[in-house]
Amino acid sequence: MFDPLADSENETVIAELTRRSGVNGIDNMLDGFTDIVTSIAKLPRCVNHNDFHSLNVFFRYEKQGPVTYAIDWASIGLGPVGYDCGTLAASGIIRSENEARLIAEIEGHMFTEYLARLSEAGYRHERDVVRLGYLSSIAVFITGYAVAVTMTPEAPAVKRYSGWFGVEGDEFFDELALRLRTFKPLFDEAVSLTRKLG
């Protein structure tokens, strides 16, 4: 899926995305993503929903207080610790500009709360281990932004992103550049953690 980043035919469009976003290293994201995937295979596992996005989670106030409900458990299984929380954050960064801006502001708080709830449940994993699992899910979407500029406007992924963003054509390109500028530091953090954790 991410091979177009390494295709020499896409050098011009990747260079233009780099110029518009002001983000360096887009052309090397495939290598970084490969490192992330290799590294998360070594992370501790826990039960994950594995499709824990904002459309599969809702909150209700019951007599005993707020309760979180998750639906669509078809993908349940073992996965890296932290991954589900990352998927919840990532589902916000691919939606509207307002939702992406909100996630940019609160993702650190989301992670901190997830880590605290893991601790309350008895999980004792190092922060960096959980953070890498969390960021690995987000990295998929950030890498997808870079790949989207290499696709035709008719490509299913481009239509999906364009619909979520509510823009097309040159505005779509600019939106991808903005989101890379906002979220690529999280991708870079994941790559850094893979190297630190070995």
C-alpha positions in Angstrom: 0.0 0.0 0.0 2.8 2.4 0.8 5.2 1.4 -2.0 4.4 4.5 -4.1 6.6 6.5 -1.6 9.7 4.7 -2.9 8.7 4.8 -6.6 10.9 7.2 -8.6 7.9 8.2 -10.8 6.5 10.0 -7.7 9.6 12.0 -6.8 8.1 15.3 -8.3 4.8 15.0 -6.4 6.5 14.1 -3.2 8.9 17.0 -3.6 5.8 19.3 -4.1 4.2 17.9 -0.9 7.4 18.5 1.0 7.5 22.1 -0.3 3.9 22.8 0.6 3.9 21.1 4.0 7.4 22.3 5.0 7.9 18.7 6.3 11.2 16.9 5.6 11.6 13.2 5.3 8.4 12.4 3.4 10.4 10.5 0.8 11.8 8.3 3.6 8.5 7.5 5.3 8.3 4.0 3.8 11.6 3.0 5.5 10.4 4.5 8.8 7.1 2.7 8.5 8.8 -0.6 7.9 10.9 -0.1 11.0 7.7 0.7 13.0 6.0 -2.5 11.8 9.1 -4.6 12.6 9.3 -3.1 16.0 5.7 -3.5 17.1 5.9 -7.3 16.4 8.1 -7.4 19.5 5.7 -5.4 21.7 3.7 -7.0 24.5 0.2 -8.0 23.4 -3.2 -7.4 25.0 -6.8 -7.9 23.9 -7.6 -5.2 21.3 -10.9 -4.3 19.6 -8.7 -3.7 16.5 -11.3 -1.3 14.9 -11.6 1.1 17.8 -12.5 4.2 15.8 -14.9 7.0 16.8 -17.8 5.5 14.9 -17.6 2.3 16.9 -17.4 4.0 20.3 -20.1 5.9 22.1 -20.8 7.2 25.7 -23.9 7.1 27.7 -24.7 8.4 31.2 -26.2 5.6 33.2 -27.3 5.7 36.8 -23.9 4.6 38.0 -22.2 7.3 35.9 -20.7 7.6 32.3 -20.3 4.3 30.5 -18.3 3.7 27.3 -19.7 1.3 24.8 -17.9 -0.2 21.9 -19.7 -2.0 19.0 -18.5 -4.0 15.9 -16.2 -6.5 17.7 -15.6 -8.5 14.5 -11.8 -7.8 14.6 -11.2 -8.6 18.3 -7.9 -10.3 19.0 -4.4 -9.8 20.4 -2.5 -6.7 19.3 0.2 -4.4 20.5 -0.5 -2.7 23.8 -1.6 0.9 23.1 -2.8 0.2 19.6 -6.6 0.6 20.3 -6.0 4.1 21.8 -4.0 5.1 18.8 -6.7 3.9 16.5 -9.2 6.1 18.4 -6.9 9.1 18.0 -6.2 8.3 14.3 -9.9 8.1 13.5 -10.1 11.8 14.5 -7.1 12.9 12.4 -8.7 11.5 9.2 -12.0 13.3 9.6 -12.9 17.0 9.4 -10.4 19.8 9.9 -12.0 20.6 13.3 -11.8 17.0 14.5 -8.1 16.8 13.4 -7.3 20.1 15.2 -9.0 18.7 18.3 -7.0 15.5 18.2 -3.8 17.5 17.7 -4.6 19.3 20.9 -5.7 16.4 23.1 -3.8 13.3 21.8 -1.2 13.6 24.6 -4.0 13.7 27.1 -5.7 10.7 25.5 -2.5 8.7 25.7 -1.9 9.7 29.3 -5.4 8.6 30.3 -5.1 5.4 28.5 -1.8 4.7 30.2 -3.3 5.5 33.6 -6.3 3.1 33.0 -3.9 0.3 31.9 -2.1 0.8 35.2 -5.3 0.6 37.1 -6.2 -2.6 35.3 -2.9 -4.1 36.4 -0.8 -3.8 33.2 2.8 -2.8 34.0 4.4 -1.9 30.7 7.0 0.8 30.2 5.6 4.1 28.9 7.7 4.0 25.7 6.5 0.5 24.9 2.8 1.6 25.2 3.5 4.8 23.3 5.0 2.9 20.4 2.0 0.7 20.2 -0.2 3.8 20.3 1.7 5.7 17.7 2.0 2.6 15.3 -1.7 2.9 14.6 -1.5 6.7 14.0 1.5 6.1 11.7 -0.6 4.1 9.3 -2.9 7.2 8.6 0.0 9.7 8.5 1.8 7.5 5.9 -1.5 7.2 4.0 -1.5 11.0 3.7 1.8 11.0 1.9 0.8 8.1 -0.4 -2.6 9.8 -1.3 -0.8 12.5 -3.3 0.6 9.8 -5.6 -2.8 8.5 -6.5 -5.3 9.6 -9.2 -8.3 11.6 -8.0 -10.5 8.6 -8.9 -8.5 6.2 -6.5 -10.8 4.9 -3.7 -8.4 6.2 -1.0 -8.3 9.7 -2.5 -12.1 9.7 -2.8 -12.5 8.6 0.8 -10.0 11.1 2.2 -11.4 13.9 0.0 -14.9 13.1 1.2 -13.8 13.1 4.9 -11.9 16.4 4.4 -14.7 18.0 2.4 -12.3 19.3 -0.3 -11.0 18.2 -3.7 -8.2 19.0 -6.2 -5.6 21.5 -5.1 -7.4 22.1 -1.8 -7.2 18.4 -1.1 -3.4 18.6 -1.8 -3.1 21.5 0.6 -5.2 19.7 3.3 -2.8 16.7 3.0 0.1 19.1 3.4 -1.5 20.7 6.5 -2.2 17.4 8.1 1.4 16.2 7.5 2.7 19.4 9.0 0.5 18.8 12.1 0.9 15.0 12.6 4.3 14.0 11.1 6.0 14.7 14.4 4.0 11.8 15.8 5.3 9.5 13.0 8.9 10.7 13.7 8.4 10.0 17.4 7.3 6.4 16.5 10.4 5.9 14.4 12.6 7.3 17.2 11.0 4.9 19.7 11.6 1.9 17.4 15.3 2.8 17.3 15.4 3.4 21.1 13.6 0.1 22.0 15.5 -1.9 19.4 
